[in-house]
Amino acid sequence: MITGCIQRRWIAVGALVAVALISSCVPQPKDRTEDGRIIVSYWEKWTGFEGEAMQAVVDDFNASQNRIFVKRLAVSAIDQKLMLSTAGGNPPDVAGLWSHSVPDFAEKGALTPLNKILEKAGITRDDYIGVFWDLCEHRGFIWALPATAQDLALHWNKRMFREAGLDPDTPPRTLDELDRMAEQLTVVEVEREGKKVRVRYPDLTDEEKQAKNFSLIQLGHIPAEPGWYREMWGYWFGGDLWNGKDLITANSPENLAAAKWQESYPLKYGLNNIRAFGASFGNFASPQNPFLEGRVAMVLQGVWMYNFIDKYAPHLDWAVAPFPSIDPERLPNVTLVESDVLMIPNGARHPREAFEFIHYVNTQGPMERLCLGQRKFTPLKQVSPMFIENHPNPNIRLFAELARSPNARYVPRLTVWREYKDEMLVAIDRVAALSASPEDALAEVQQRVQWRFDRILRRWNLIEDERLKEWSEYDAW
């Protein structure tokens, strides 16, 4: 008992020390400028050209009036530092995070509910592509407003299609078509009569396919490249990751089908062959990226991929289409959406002024300037013709249209999502390494995450009425 008390005391001391360190590492601004303007402190994760694009909008806002001055600070590990600074009572006025952070931050009391100020400002879901408003909602309250919007689509190399005898203007429509095209696009090196020769995968003999005694030179597609969405492939099979209420659905039939599809690639091309091929890849943000280098013909990538193509492979002959689902008639235009968001931490010194800045960013002109600068698309429903015409990404219209699809999906709105994602990735790694069956791997995820989720739900049920009342009555505007 004494040991446990000492441990808890040291944990509390450690948390206070961490808060103090965050406060000392991140400069805290004064409340007013020399000319009397209220300073709104704004923490943002963006650096590079993305940070520059937001700074241009900040500068425009500061020049548009003489009451508020927004001071933007690029902060690394922003989610952890924001949680600690809020717990320590010294948060910024505005924070730029990701929409998947909303549920966890909201339930931990780290955010300011925006419902009443949104009502006063006349801002509603009708102003947005609906899915991006939904990403800012949790338990009936709005906690943020969108910044730039992103989603995913199939990117393919048209030159590689032509060389494989495929129509470069006709991408696959189903996952079965994608797998067949991927085989035709895959080139291997195999030894025949003492000589190494290169052939396309369909031209291997049955014995050679069975033995898998070949080296991969290029692949048509592999789900593990780039490997950022492996836990969510079930969306393209019609699945989901929870029932929206109280049940995790990691081992649903659709998610099992997605895991078996991922397993089919090492079974077909050979686990060691795939590992050796992947070991030769360069950094993602480099000319040695396997898609940019012409070593993988088809990838699931986001609207941001244009930036890397433009920088590292400007002569690449490429195109974009909806990534095919298991059944395009029943599941057309499946995509995964995400959004950067602007939120007001709980305890912010200047919430009214912070919201005024967020509102400004969410008007058409500033939002389009930001999205053009970051080369993404706007989450607002109204888009000017000039935005599309002037956008450097020639496929920006397709990405915007995909976000309007009824099959635009997003990360589950779960406070346990971080743990859930980690468990899913471990399970998929085991399946892809052929060390566990999809059934066993996903059953373990189901059991572990459901247990954690049940604990969170029990704690939430104890405070739900009090917390909802607190959120409903919040009106510091």
C-alpha positions, -999 to 999 in steps of 0.1 A, spaced: 0 0 0 28 24 10 47 16 -22 16 22 -43 10 56 -26 46 66 -33 43 55 -69 11 75 -74 28 105 -58 58 103 -81 34 100 -111 17 132 -101 50 149 -95 61 137 -129 30 151 -146 36 185 -130 72 185 -140 62 177 -176 37 206 -176 64 229 -163 88 217 -189 63 223 -217 55 258 -204 92 266 -202 100 252 -237 71 270 -255 73 308 -252 41 323 -236 30 355 -254 20 387 -237 -17 396 -237 -14 427 -259 9 443 -285 24 477 -279 -4 493 -298 -30 476 -276 -41 447 -298 -51 415 -281 -25 388 -289 -40 354 -298 -15 327 -294 -18 300 -321 1 267 -320 3 249 -353 20 216 -364 27 228 -400 62 238 -411 77 243 -446 55 255 -474 24 244 -454 34 266 -425 41 295 -449 6 291 -465 -10 295 -431 13 323 -421 1 342 -452 -35 338 -440 -25 349 -405 -9 380 -419 -40 388 -439 -61 385 -408 -38 407 -388 -39 433 -415 -77 431 -419 -85 447 -385 -67 465 -356 -81 447 -325 -65 413 -326 -30 401 -335 -25 364 -341 9 350 -333 16 316 -349 41 293 -334 52 260 -350 51 233 -323 64 198 -327 46 169 -309 17 193 -307 -9 168 -295 11 159 -264 22 194 -256 -13 208 -260 -27 182 -236 -1 190 -210 -4 228 -214 -41 225 -210 -38 204 -179 -14 229 -165 -38 258 -171 -16 275 -197 -28 265 -232 -26 286 -264 -58 303 -277 -59 284 -309 -44 250 -318 -42 233 -352 -45 195 -349 -60 166 -368 -97 158 -368 -90 123 -354 -78 141 -322 -112 156 -315 -129 127 -295 -100 121 -272 -93 158 -265 -130 165 -260 -137 137 -235 -106 146 -215 -119 181 -211 -92 198 -231 -114 216 -256 -140 244 -257 -174 234 -271 -183 258 -300 -221 251 -304 -234 284 -290 -209 306 -308 -214 288 -341 -252 294 -337 -246 331 -330 -223 333 -361 -248 315 -383 -223 287 -392 -239 253 -399 -232 220 -415 -247 233 -447 -216 255 -452 -193 225 -456 -189 193 -475 -208 173 -449 -181 149 -439 -157 176 -427 -183 190 -403 -189 155 -390 -152 152 -383 -154 181 -359 -183 166 -340 -183 144 -309 -212 134 -287 -235 160 -302 -211 190 -298 -188 207 -323 -153 211 -310 -134 225 -340 -137 239 -375 -119 224 -405 -88 239 -421 -74 220 -452 -91 188 -464 -76 156 -476 -87 123 -490 -73 93 -509 -74 79 -544 -57 55 -568 -26 69 -584 -12 50 -614 18 52 -637 5 54 -673 39 46 -688 41 13 -669 5 5 -680 15 10 -717 47 -11 -713 25 -39 -698 1 -38 -727 -27 -22 -706 -48 8 -716 -31 37 -697 -64 56 -695 -84 28 -680 -77 21 -643 -91 -9 -625 -127 -7 -614 -128 -36 -589 -103 -51 -566 -103 -83 -587 -93 -61 -618 -66 -44 -597 -51 -77 -587 -51 -90 -623 -36 -58 -636 -10 -58 -608 1 -92 -620 5 -80 -655 25 -50 -643 48 -71 -621 82 -79 -635 104 -106 -619 139 -119 -626 141 -157 -627 169 -181 -636 163 -203 -667 189 -226 -682 216 -210 -662 207 -174 -672 188 -148 -654 159 -134 -674 132 -109 -667 96 -117 -674 62 -105 -664 46 -125 -636 18 -141 -658 46 -155 -680 61 -176 -652 54 -213 -653 32 -228 -627 63 -244 -612 81 -211 -610 51 -194 -594 49 -223 -568 86 -222 -560 87 -184 -558 124 -186 -567 125 -153 -583 134 -116 -575 109 -88 -578 120 -60 -602 88 -40 -602 53 -45 -587 19 -36 -600 6 -30 -565 11 -40 -529 -12 -30 -500 19 -24 -478 30 6 -500 30 31 -485 15 12 -456 -2 41 -439 -38 28 -441 -34 -10 -435 -58 -10 -406 -86 6 -427 -86 -15 -459 -119 -29 -447 -136 2 -459 -130 -9 -495 -147 -42 -486 -178 -26 -472 -167 -29 -435 -164 -7 -405 -143 -7 -374 -171 -3 -348 -209 -1 -347 -210 36 -338 -221 29 -303 -205 3 -281 -191 -26 -301 -157 -29 -318 -159 -48 -351 -123 -56 -359 -130 -92 -369 -162 -85 -390 -165 -105 -422 -155 -74 -443 -124 -67 -422 -114 -104 -424 -118 -102 -462 -95 -72 -462 -69 -89 -441 -70 -120 -464 -65 -98 -494 -34 -83 -478 -22 -118 -470 -27 -128 -506 3 -107 -517 30 -125 -498 13 -158 -506 15 -150 -543 48 -132 -547 67 -147 -517 73 -132 -483 111 -131 -487 108 -117 -522 86 -88 -510 109 -81 -480 139 -79 -503 121 -57 -527 108 -33 -500 143 -31 -484 155 -14 -516 130 15 -514 143 50 -507 127 76 -485 91 85 -492 100 122 -498 127 115 -523 132 106 -560 137 70 -547 101 67 -536 90 35 -553 60 51 -571 80 81 -582 109 59 -593 86 36 -614 90 5 -593 54 3 -581 27 11 -607 -3 17 -585 -7 32 -550 -34 45 -527 -23 80 -519 -37 114 -509 -42 147 -525 -7 157 -512 10 132 -535 10 158 -562 35 179 -542 60 150 -542 55 142 -579 60 179 -588 92 181 -567 109 148 -573 94 133 -605 79 162 -626 80 142 -658 60 113 -644 31 103 -666 4 97 -640 -33 98 -633 -58 95 -605 -91 77 -601 -113 63 -572 -95 34 -556 -116 3 -566 -137 -15 -541 -148 -51 -538 -181 -41 -556 -182 -7 -574 -219 -10 -580 -227 -13 -543 -196 6 -531 -187 33 -555 -162 60 -548 -149 47 -515 -123 70 -500 -107 79 -466 -110 115 -456 -91 135 -430 -90 172 -421 -67 195 -403 -88 214 -378 -86 246 -357 -98 243 -321 -99 264 -289 -83 246 -259 -102 247 -226 -88 275 -205 -77 297 -235 -73 333 -223 -90 348 -254 -117 325 -267 -138 352 -284 -108 366 -303 -96 330 -310 -130 322 -326 -129 354 -346 -97 342 -362 -110 306 -368 -142 321 -384 -120 342 -407 -101 312 -419 -134 294 -426 -146 321 -450 -142 314 -487 -114 337 -496 -90 329 -468 -98 292 -469 -91 290 -507 -58 309 -502 -48 285 -475 -57 254 -496 -41 267 -527 -9 274 -507 -10 239 -493 -22 224 -526 -52 207 -510 -89 212 -515 -113 233 -495 -138 217 -470 -163 245 -478 -193 236 -499 -190 268 -520 -159 269 -542 -150 296 -566 -142 286 -603 -109 303 -600 -99 280 -572 -102 250 -594 -87 267 -625 -57 280 -606 -50 249 -585 -16 233 -594 -29 198 -589 -47 188 -622 -68 162 -603 -80 185 -575 -116 183 -588 -117 145 -584 -104 147 -548 -131 172 -539 -158 151 -556 -147 120 -537 -151 138 -504 -188 143 -513 -193 105 -519 -216 87 -495 -187 62 -491 -163 88 -479 -151 72 -446 -129 84 -418 -111 73 -387 -135 59 -361 -146 86 -336 -132 67 -306 -112 78 -276 -95 44 -278 -85 48 -314 -48 52 -309 -46 18 -291 -70 3 -316 -49 14 -345 -17 0 -329 -34 -33 -323 -47 -35 -359 -13 -27 -373 4 -54 -352 -23 -79 -364 -19 -69 -401 19 -72 -397 15 -107 -384 -8 -116 -412 15 -101 -439 44 -120 -423 24 -152 -426 29 -158 -389 -8 -157 -380 -41 -163 -397 -64 -133 -403 -90 -150 -381 -67 -154 -352 -50 -120 -355 -82 -100 -357 -99 -121 -330 -71 -110 -306 -76 -73 -316 -114 -77 -311 -109 -91 -276 -82 -66 -264 -97 -34 -278 -133 -43 -267 -120 -48 -232 -103 -14 -232 -134 2 -249 -157 -13 -223 -136 3 -195 -137 37 -212 -175 34 -217 -180 25 -180 -160 56 -169 -179 78 -194 -213 65 -182 -204 77 -147 -197 113 -158 -219 115 -189 -248 136 -175 -225 160 -157 -202 165 -187 -230 169 -212 -246 195 -188 -213 213 -185 -208 214 -223 -244 225 -229 -241 254 -205 -208 267 -217 -212 302 -229 -181 323 -224 -188 341 -257 
